[in-house]
Amino acid sequence: MNDTQLLRYSRHILLDDIGIDGQQCLLDAHALVIGAGGLGSPAALYLAASGIGRITLVDDDEVDLTNLQRQVMHTTARIGQPKAESGREALLAINPGIEVVALRERVSGERLRELVRGATVVLDCSDNFATRHAVNRACVLEAKPLVSGAVIGFDGQLSVFDTTRADAPCYACLFPEDSHYQDAACSSMGVFAPLAGVVGAMQAAEALKLVAGIGQPLAGRLLLLDGRAMDWTAIGVARNPSCPVCEDRIAPHN
């Protein structure tokens, strides 16, 4: 770590739980962010500011005027640009000392597994169940921790799925792939703008904790946020031993 980095990250380094070693873990890490919208914006901004050394943004959409109410990584001047490229510009403006890879893709299958394989931590900031299940399956197969968030209307949810832990559930344990949940689109349901910021920032916090080995991650717990009452509810989530996605998980670490 050079003198500029020591100064830039000094407020992290002052924290006993992080220190120089923890900050170096962040600088050495690679975060894969699926979705550069309402959740991906605050999540990626905080990851960049905190010094995650490499961030890959994946999104196949373009910046639209309707996005700007909540997708704070983008600007009016960048309407029409690919969200991944717009996001890369925003992250490097905050922290030019990191690497940001922008992928304008809708990833799935082996391509998704390849991206997950190269990551230290994965943040699912997508807005549909098909993508969430695909990302979860790839994370299980590649033994990578997954930080999952969702917002719609005034409601938000957040959890961590780290199947390298023996008793931790995967996303499909909570939302089985064959349950036929219906997606709720922001374009038809709306979303309270600051709620995306709250949940996205908490996704970044959980990712940073996982990378630096800080505290207790949300594995095995689902946080639900009622934005009207600003009331958090924590629900324990057990592993489903018969889950078709994670029943053959790798041997857990100690």
C-alpha positions as CSV (number, residue, x, y, z in Angstrom):
1,M,0.0,0.0,0.0
2,N,1.5,3.3,-1.0
3,D,1.3,6.7,0.8
4,T,-1.7,7.9,-1.2
5,Q,-3.6,4.7,-0.4
6,L,-2.8,4.9,3.3
7,L,-4.2,8.4,3.3
8,R,-7.3,7.6,1.2
9,Y,-8.3,4.6,3.3
10,S,-7.1,6.0,6.6
11,R,-10.6,6.0,8.1
12,H,-10.8,2.3,7.4
13,I,-7.3,1.6,8.7
14,L,-8.2,3.3,12.0
15,L,-10.8,0.7,12.6
16,D,-9.4,-2.2,14.7
17,D,-11.5,-4.7,12.8
18,I,-10.0,-3.6,9.4
19,G,-6.6,-2.0,9.9
20,I,-3.9,-2.2,7.2
21,D,-4.3,-6.0,6.7
22,G,-8.0,-5.7,6.2
23,Q,-7.7,-2.9,3.8
24,Q,-5.2,-4.8,1.8
25,C,-7.7,-7.7,1.6
26,L,-10.1,-5.2,0.1
27,L,-7.5,-3.9,-2.4
28,D,-6.7,-7.5,-3.4
29,A,-10.4,-8.4,-3.9
30,H,-12.6,-8.7,-7.0
31,A,-16.3,-7.9,-6.7
32,L,-18.7,-9.0,-9.4
33,V,-21.8,-6.8,-9.4
34,I,-24.7,-8.1,-11.5
35,G,-26.9,-5.2,-12.3
36,A,-25.9,-1.5,-12.5
37,G,-29.3,0.0,-11.6
38,G,-31.0,1.0,-8.3
39,L,-29.2,-1.5,-6.1
40,G,-26.0,-1.8,-8.1
41,S,-25.5,1.9,-8.1
42,P,-25.0,2.5,-4.3
43,A,-23.4,-0.9,-3.9
44,A,-20.8,-0.3,-6.5
45,L,-20.1,3.3,-5.4
46,Y,-19.4,2.2,-1.9
47,L,-17.3,-0.7,-3.0
48,A,-15.2,1.6,-5.2
49,A,-14.9,4.2,-2.5
50,S,-13.9,1.6,0.1
51,G,-11.1,0.3,-2.1
52,I,-12.2,-3.0,-3.6
53,G,-9.4,-3.4,-6.1
54,R,-11.3,-4.7,-9.0
55,I,-15.0,-4.3,-9.7
56,T,-16.8,-6.0,-12.7
57,L,-20.2,-4.4,-13.6
58,V,-22.5,-6.5,-15.7
59,D,-25.6,-4.9,-17.2
60,D,-27.1,-5.1,-20.7
61,D,-29.3,-2.0,-20.4
62,E,-28.9,1.7,-21.3
63,V,-29.4,4.7,-19.0
64,D,-32.9,6.0,-19.3
65,L,-34.5,9.2,-17.9
66,T,-36.8,7.1,-15.7
67,N,-33.7,5.5,-14.1
68,L,-32.3,8.7,-12.6
69,Q,-34.8,8.9,-9.8
70,R,-33.0,6.1,-7.9
71,Q,-30.0,4.9,-10.0
72,V,-27.5,7.3,-8.5
73,M,-24.5,6.0,-10.4
74,H,-25.8,7.6,-13.6
75,T,-26.4,11.2,-14.7
76,T,-28.6,13.1,-17.1
77,A,-25.7,13.7,-19.4
78,R,-25.2,9.9,-19.8
79,I,-28.8,9.1,-20.9
80,G,-28.5,6.6,-23.7
81,Q,-25.1,5.2,-22.7
82,P,-24.8,1.6,-21.6
83,K,-25.3,1.4,-17.8
84,A,-22.1,-0.6,-17.4
85,E,-20.0,2.0,-19.1
86,S,-21.8,4.9,-17.3
87,G,-21.1,3.1,-14.0
88,R,-17.5,2.6,-14.8
89,E,-17.1,6.3,-15.4
90,A,-18.8,7.1,-12.1
91,L,-16.6,4.6,-10.1
92,L,-13.3,5.7,-11.6
93,A,-14.3,9.4,-10.9
94,I,-14.6,8.4,-7.2
95,N,-11.5,6.2,-7.1
96,P,-9.1,6.2,-10.1
97,G,-6.8,3.8,-8.2
98,I,-9.0,0.7,-8.8
99,E,-9.8,-1.4,-11.9
100,V,-13.4,-1.3,-13.2
101,V,-14.5,-3.7,-15.9
102,A,-17.7,-2.8,-17.7
103,L,-19.6,-5.7,-19.4
104,R,-22.7,-4.9,-21.5
105,E,-24.0,-8.4,-21.4
106,R,-26.9,-10.5,-20.2
107,V,-24.8,-13.3,-18.8
108,S,-25.9,-16.9,-18.2
109,G,-24.6,-20.5,-18.3
110,E,-20.9,-21.0,-18.6
111,R,-20.2,-17.3,-19.2
112,L,-21.8,-16.5,-15.8
113,R,-19.9,-19.3,-14.1
114,E,-16.6,-18.0,-15.6
115,L,-17.3,-14.5,-14.2
116,V,-18.3,-15.9,-10.8
117,R,-15.2,-18.1,-10.7
118,G,-12.9,-15.1,-11.0
119,A,-14.6,-13.1,-8.2
120,T,-14.0,-12.9,-4.5
121,V,-17.6,-12.0,-3.8
122,V,-20.7,-11.6,-5.9
123,L,-23.5,-9.0,-5.5
124,D,-26.8,-9.8,-7.1
125,C,-28.4,-6.4,-7.8
126,S,-30.7,-7.7,-10.5
127,D,-34.4,-7.3,-10.7
128,N,-35.8,-10.7,-11.7
129,F,-36.0,-14.2,-10.3
130,A,-34.5,-15.9,-13.4
131,T,-31.3,-13.9,-13.0
132,R,-31.2,-14.4,-9.3
133,H,-31.5,-18.1,-9.6
134,A,-28.9,-18.3,-12.3
135,V,-26.4,-16.2,-10.2
136,N,-27.2,-18.3,-7.1
137,R,-26.6,-21.6,-9.0
138,A,-23.2,-20.3,-10.4
139,C,-22.2,-19.2,-6.9
140,V,-23.0,-22.6,-5.4
141,L,-21.1,-24.4,-8.2
142,E,-18.1,-22.1,-7.8
143,A,-18.2,-21.9,-4.0
144,K,-18.4,-18.1,-3.9
145,P,-20.3,-16.0,-1.4
146,L,-23.4,-14.2,-2.7
147,V,-24.9,-11.0,-1.4
148,S,-28.5,-10.7,-2.5
149,G,-30.8,-7.6,-2.3
150,A,-34.2,-6.6,-3.7
151,V,-36.5,-3.6,-3.5
152,I,-40.0,-2.9,-4.8
153,G,-42.4,-0.2,-3.7
154,F,-41.6,0.6,0.0
155,D,-40.2,-2.9,0.7
156,G,-36.7,-4.2,0.7
157,Q,-34.9,-7.4,1.5
158,L,-31.3,-8.4,2.0
159,S,-29.4,-11.7,2.8
160,V,-26.1,-13.4,2.3
161,F,-25.9,-16.9,0.8
162,D,-22.5,-18.5,1.5
163,T,-22.7,-22.2,0.8
164,T,-19.1,-22.8,1.8
165,R,-20.6,-22.8,5.3
166,A,-22.0,-26.2,6.2
167,D,-25.4,-25.0,7.6
168,A,-25.9,-21.9,5.3
169,P,-28.8,-22.0,2.8
170,C,-28.6,-20.9,-0.8
171,Y,-31.1,-18.6,-2.5
172,A,-33.0,-21.5,-3.8
173,C,-33.5,-22.9,-0.3
174,L,-35.5,-19.7,0.4
175,F,-37.1,-19.2,-3.0
176,P,-37.2,-22.6,-4.8
177,E,-36.7,-22.5,-8.5
178,D,-40.0,-24.3,-9.2
179,S,-42.2,-22.0,-7.1
180,H,-43.0,-19.7,-10.0
181,Y,-42.7,-16.4,-8.2
182,Q,-43.9,-13.5,-10.3
183,D,-41.5,-10.6,-10.9
184,A,-42.7,-7.1,-9.9
185,A,-41.2,-4.5,-12.2
186,C,-40.4,-1.0,-11.0
187,S,-42.0,0.3,-14.2
188,S,-45.4,-1.0,-13.1
189,M,-45.1,-1.1,-9.3
190,G,-42.8,1.9,-8.6
191,V,-40.0,2.1,-6.0
192,F,-39.2,4.5,-3.2
193,A,-35.9,5.9,-4.3
194,P,-34.0,6.1,-1.0
195,L,-34.9,2.4,-0.3
196,A,-32.6,1.3,-3.2
197,G,-29.8,3.3,-1.6
198,V,-30.4,1.8,1.8
199,V,-30.4,-1.8,0.6
200,G,-27.6,-1.3,-2.0
201,A,-25.3,0.3,0.6
202,M,-26.0,-2.6,3.0
203,Q,-25.1,-5.1,0.2
204,A,-21.8,-3.3,-0.1
205,A,-21.3,-3.5,3.7
206,E,-22.0,-7.2,3.7
207,A,-19.6,-7.7,0.8
208,L,-16.8,-5.8,2.5
209,K,-17.4,-7.8,5.7
210,L,-17.0,-11.0,3.8
211,V,-13.9,-9.9,2.1
212,A,-12.2,-8.6,5.2
213,G,-13.5,-11.2,7.5
214,I,-15.3,-8.8,9.8
215,G,-18.1,-9.6,12.2
216,Q,-21.0,-11.9,11.3
217,P,-22.4,-12.0,7.8
218,L,-26.1,-12.3,7.1
219,A,-25.8,-16.0,6.1
220,G,-28.9,-17.8,7.5
221,R,-30.8,-14.6,8.0
222,L,-33.1,-12.6,5.8
223,L,-33.6,-8.9,6.6
224,L,-36.9,-7.4,5.5
225,L,-37.4,-3.6,5.5
226,D,-40.7,-1.9,5.6
227,G,-39.8,1.6,4.3
228,R,-43.1,3.2,5.4
229,A,-42.5,2.4,9.1
230,M,-38.7,2.1,8.7
231,D,-38.9,-1.2,10.5
232,W,-36.5,-4.0,10.0
233,T,-37.5,-7.7,10.6
234,A,-34.9,-10.5,10.7
235,I,-36.0,-14.0,9.8
236,G,-33.9,-17.1,10.3
237,V,-33.5,-19.1,7.1
238,A,-32.6,-22.8,7.4
239,R,-30.8,-24.8,4.8
240,N,-33.0,-27.2,2.8
241,P,-31.0,-30.5,2.8
242,S,-33.0,-31.6,-0.2
243,C,-32.4,-28.4,-2.2
244,P,-31.6,-29.5,-5.8
245,V,-29.2,-26.6,-6.2
246,C,-27.0,-26.9,-3.1
247,E,-27.4,-30.4,-1.8
248,D,-24.2,-31.5,-3.4
249,R,-22.2,-28.4,-2.3
250,I,-18.5,-28.6,-1.8
251,A,-17.0,-29.6,1.6
252,P,-17.3,-26.6,4.0
253,H,-14.2,-24.8,5.2
254,N,-13.4,-24.7,8.9
